[in-house]
Amino acid sequence: MVAASGLRSTPRPKTVIFSNSKGGVGKSTLALLMSLGLATRHQDASVKLIDLDPQATSSESLKRFCDRRFSVVNDSGLNLDDGAPNNEKIIQLIDAERNNKFKKRFVVVDSPAGTQPHRSAFLFQCDIMLIPTSVSDADIFATKKYLAGLHALFSQHEYRHTFAPPALIVLPNLVDSRDEFNELRHALAREQVYLGKPLYYSPAFRRAFREQRNDENIRIIFNQAQPYTLWLTSLLTQSHRLEKRPKKLFQL
């Protein structure tokens, strides 16, 4: 009983999920930037990546960076037979980080396309949800539909009186110009979410998951995206300052 009490008194790790029902919007690339950004910026912290995607894109690429502070988890038990997330196991993995002896603890979750909000109770364990999207009509349509599902989950779920829902932040990704960013902002004008900074397109991101000698591709990406990665990691460390649901679209 003493151990359990001590575990409960330990703060839950700061937890972020990259998620959208649409594929190809950059979830894994941004999860890579967040994970390595946290690990390099916070030398006194542990970082765990939980990869829910059966393709294991992010976890396979990041395994080579694992050490006593950085770990990745990907196994078939994270999803049920019908493809839905195994909420109980995911929550256990997040909660287990309370045992970690590091001063700070971070958990990054990378989710696959097709995830349905109403089957994702583990989202209540997250501090923020980062929802990447491009400016294509298909991606915007899917993102709006996904946001509607999230709002329905957080307003109706049985856990809503026990756990505060995460803040929702749409991340403009694969953006070519300021005009495209403004186009996306206009398309989301009626959404009650945060709108993050745009990550402008670079050919280097196409090589994010390619193994290269001395990880030269990762260094190039980090150099190019250094200001953005700093902003991205600060979103998580300062997540307690965000209202859970702004009354209208709020640009960060």
N, C-alpha and C positions, 0 to 999 in steps of 0.2 A: 504494500500500500504506500510505503514511503516513496519508492521509486516512481510509482504512478503519479503521486502528488507532485514530485519534483518535475516530472515530465510536463505536466499540465501547466506548471508555473513558468516554464520556459517559453518565451515568445515563439509564435509560429514563424517559420522562415518567410521572408519576403518572396512572394510567388507571383509570377507573370506567365500568361499563356498567349501564344500566337495562334490565332484561330480565325477561320472563315470557312464557310461551306464550299467556297469556290477554290479550285486548285489553280496552281500556276501564278499566284499573286505574291509570292516571295516569303511565305511564312518561314521556311527552313533557313533561307539566307539571313533573315532578320534575327531568327533564334540563334544562329551562329554568331552574329555580331554582338548580340546581347550577352551570350554565355561567355565568350572570350573577353568581351569588354569588361564584364564584372570581375572576371578572374584576374585580369591584368591591372585593373584600377584599384581593386580592394585586396591587398596582399594578406589581410587578416581575415579573409572570408572563405567559406566553402561555397562552391557552386555545383548544383546538380541539374543536369539536363534530363528531363523525362520525355522521351520521344514516343508519341502515341501512333506514329505513322508506320504501318507494316513495311513500307519501303525503306524505312530507317535511314533516310538521306542524311539528316543532321547528325544522328548518333554515330553512324559509320564513319563520317568525316571527322568527328571530334574525338573519337576513341584514342587517337594517337596523342592527344594532349592530356590524357588523364593522369592524375597524380594524387597525392593525399588530399588536395584541396578541390580537385575538379573530377567529377564523375558523370557518367552517362548511363541511362537505363533504357533498354528497349527489349521487350520480350512479348511473346504471344499472349501472356496473361494480362496484359494491359488493356486488351479488348476482348469482349465477349464473342461467342461464336457467330452472332448476327452482325458483328462489326461495331456495335455500340461500345462506348468506353466502359471499362470495368471500374465504376466509380469507387467502390470499396477499396480496391487495391491502389488506385491512384491517390486517394486520400491517405491511405496508410503510408505510402512512399513520401508524401509531403510531410506528414506528421512525424515520420521517423527522423527527420532532420533536426528535430528538437534535441535529439541525443548527441548531435554533432558538437564538439567542444570548441569550435572556432567562435570568435567574437561575433561575426556576422554570418548569416546563412541565407543563401539565395537558391530558389528553385525556378528553373525555366522549363516551360512545357511547350512542346511543338506538336500541334495536332494535325491530323490528316484532313483532306477535303471530304466533304460529305457529313461532317459531324453535325448532329442535330441538337440544338440547345435543350429541348425538353428531356433528353436522355443523358444530360451532362450535369448531374448534381454536384460533381466535384468542382465546378466553376465557383461555387461559393467559398472555396478554400483559396481562391486567387485574390490578390490585391488589385491587379489591373489586368484587363484584357486588351491586347493589341491586335487590331483587325486590319491587316494589310489589304490594299486594293489598288488596282490600276485605274485608269480613266476610261477603259473600254466600257461600252454599254452593257456587255454581259457581266463584267465584274461589278459594276455599280448596281445593276439590278440584283445580283446575288447578294451583295453586301447589304443592301436595304432590307431584303427579305430576311437575312441572317440577323440583323439588328432587331427587327420586329420580333423574331423568335426569342432573342435574348431578353428583351423587355418583358415579354410574356412570361418567361421563366422566372425572372427576378421579382415580378409582381404577384405571381400566383403560387410559387413553389412553397412547400411546407416548411422549408428551412428559413424562409425570409424573416421570421421573427427571431431567429437565433444567430444568423450570420448576415453581415452586411454584404450586399452584392459588390462585385468589383467595379471600378470605374472603367468605362468603355472608351477606347481611343482608336479612331480610324487612322491608319498610317498610309498616306499616299505613297505608293511605290511604283517603280518603273516609269517615273514621270520624266518627260522630255523637256518641258519648259514651264515657265511661270504661268503662261496662258493655260496649259493643261491643268496645273494645280488649281487655278481659279475656276476652271470648268468643273472640276471635281467638287470644289467647295460649293459652287452653285447647285450642283446635283444633290448635295447632302444638306442643303440649307434648312430643311424642315426636321432634321434628325436631332434628337436630344442626346448628343454624344460630344466628345472632344475630337477635334481634328488636329492631328499631329503635324510635325514638319515634314515636308516632302523629301524623299530620297530620290535624287535624280539618277537617271539611267547611266550606267557605265558598262562597257563590254567586260570589264574585269569581274563583274558579278556572275557572269556566265561560267567563270572558272573557279567559283567559290568552293566547289566540292570535288575538285580535281586534286589528286595527290601529286605533289611536285617535290623535287629534292629541296630540302631546307625550307619547305612551305613558303616559297617565294610568292605564290598566288595569294596566300592569306596576308602576307605583309603588305602587298600592293593594295589589297582591299582595305586593310586597316588604315593605311596611310591616306587613302582617298576619302574614307568615310570617318576619319577620326573625330571631327566636330559632331557629326551625326551620332556616332556611337556614344560619345560623351553625353549628349542630350538624351539618348535612348536609355542608357543606364541610370541617369538621374531621374527619369520618370519613375523607375521602380523604387529607388532609394527614397524618393520624396513623395511616394504615392499617397501617404496619409494626408497630404495637403489638398488633394483633389476631392471635390464633391463627387458623390457616387453617381449622380445623374444631373447634369446641368439642364436648365430649363429650355435651352436652345443650343444649336450648334455653337461650340466655343473653340476658337482656334488657339492652340497653345503656342 
